[in-house]
Amino acid sequence: MSNSSAQAIVRFWREAGADAWFAKDEAFDEAIRTRFEALHHAAARGACADWEESAEGALALLLLLDQFPRNLYRGSAHAFAADPLARAIAARAIAR
């Protein structure tokens, strides 16, 4: 996965604003699904592990594995399936 993908994730997250992330909005959820669901699956498989080498990359991974699934799989246990991966990435980022 490319660094530009990580940058696009962080940019999308920032541009959406805090209110968007806590509102139930099917159109917003669909936008995330269309743009980032494949990247979410890749990150969950470990295909983006090299992103941890930078602060922005680690943030992108956390968004893909923690925040985005809440919207991608709203109301499903799958929304929380990658939480252990996200916690491990956060712990390593903090340790650095």
MODELLER restraints for C-alpha pairs under 7 A, 6 or more apart:
rsr = mdl.restraints
at = mdl.atoms
rsr.add(forms.Gaussian(group=physical.xy_distance, feature=features.Distance(at['CA:1:A'], at['CA:48:A']), mean=5.79, stdev=0.5))
rsr.add(forms.Gaussian(group=physical.xy_distance, feature=features.Distance(at['CA:6:A'], at['CA:57:A']), mean=5.55, stdev=0.5))
rsr.add(forms.Gaussian(group=physical.xy_distance, feature=features.Distance(at['CA:6:A'], at['CA:60:A']), mean=5.27, stdev=0.5))
rsr.add(forms.Gaussian(group=physical.xy_distance, feature=features.Distance(at['CA:9:A'], at['CA:60:A']), mean=5.81, stdev=0.5))
rsr.add(forms.Gaussian(group=physical.xy_distance, feature=features.Distance(at['CA:10:A'], at['CA:60:A']), mean=5.68, stdev=0.5))
rsr.add(forms.Gaussian(group=physical.xy_distance, feature=features.Distance(at['CA:29:A'], at['CA:71:A']), mean=5.13, stdev=0.5))
rsr.add(forms.Gaussian(group=physical.xy_distance, feature=features.Distance(at['CA:29:A'], at['CA:72:A']), mean=5.91, stdev=0.5))
rsr.add(forms.Gaussian(group=physical.xy_distance, feature=features.Distance(at['CA:32:A'], at['CA:72:A']), mean=6.77, stdev=0.5))
rsr.add(forms.Gaussian(group=physical.xy_distance, feature=features.Distance(at['CA:33:A'], at['CA:72:A']), mean=5.73, stdev=0.5))
rsr.add(forms.Gaussian(group=physical.xy_distance, feature=features.Distance(at['CA:40:A'], at['CA:64:A']), mean=5.17, stdev=0.5))
rsr.add(forms.Gaussian(group=physical.xy_distance, feature=features.Distance(at['CA:40:A'], at['CA:65:A']), mean=6.39, stdev=0.5))
rsr.add(forms.Gaussian(group=physical.xy_distance, feature=features.Distance(at['CA:42:A'], at['CA:48:A']), mean=6.65, stdev=0.5))
rsr.add(forms.Gaussian(group=physical.xy_distance, feature=features.Distance(at['CA:43:A'], at['CA:61:A']), mean=6.84, stdev=0.5))
rsr.add(forms.Gaussian(group=physical.xy_distance, feature=features.Distance(at['CA:44:A'], at['CA:65:A']), mean=6.88, stdev=0.5))
rsr.add(forms.Gaussian(group=physical.xy_distance, feature=features.Distance(at['CA:44:A'], at['CA:82:A']), mean=6.58, stdev=0.5))
rsr.add(forms.Gaussian(group=physical.xy_distance, feature=features.Distance(at['CA:51:A'], at['CA:57:A']), mean=4.32, stdev=0.5))
rsr.add(forms.Gaussian(group=physical.xy_distance, feature=features.Distance(at['CA:51:A'], at['CA:58:A']), mean=5.80, stdev=0.5))
rsr.add(forms.Gaussian(group=physical.xy_distance, feature=features.Distance(at['CA:52:A'], at['CA:58:A']), mean=4.47, stdev=0.5))
rsr.add(forms.Gaussian(group=physical.xy_distance, feature=features.Distance(at['CA:58:A'], at['CA:93:A']), mean=6.85, stdev=0.5))
rsr.add(forms.Gaussian(group=physical.xy_distance, feature=features.Distance(at['CA:62:A'], at['CA:86:A']), mean=5.38, stdev=0.5))
rsr.add(forms.Gaussian(group=physical.xy_distance, feature=features.Distance(at['CA:65:A'], at['CA:82:A']), mean=5.41, stdev=0.5))
rsr.add(forms.Gaussian(group=physical.xy_distance, feature=features.Distance(at['CA:65:A'], at['CA:83:A']), mean=6.58, stdev=0.5))
rsr.add(forms.Gaussian(group=physical.xy_distance, feature=features.Distance(at['CA:65:A'], at['CA:86:A']), mean=5.64, stdev=0.5))
rsr.add(forms.Gaussian(group=physical.xy_distance, feature=features.Distance(at['CA:66:A'], at['CA:82:A']), mean=6.66, stdev=0.5))
rsr.add(forms.Gaussian(group=physical.xy_distance, feature=features.Distance(at['CA:66:A'], at['CA:83:A']), mean=5.85, stdev=0.5))
rsr.add(forms.Gaussian(group=physical.xy_distance, feature=features.Distance(at['CA:66:A'], at['CA:86:A']), mean=6.07, stdev=0.5))
rsr.add(forms.Gaussian(group=physical.xy_distance, feature=features.Distance(at['CA:69:A'], at['CA:79:A']), mean=4.70, stdev=0.5))
rsr.add(forms.Gaussian(group=physical.xy_distance, feature=features.Distance(at['CA:70:A'], at['CA:79:A']), mean=4.80, stdev=0.5))
rsr.add(forms.Gaussian(group=physical.xy_distance, feature=features.Distance(at['CA:73:A'], at['CA:79:A']), mean=4.85, stdev=0.5))
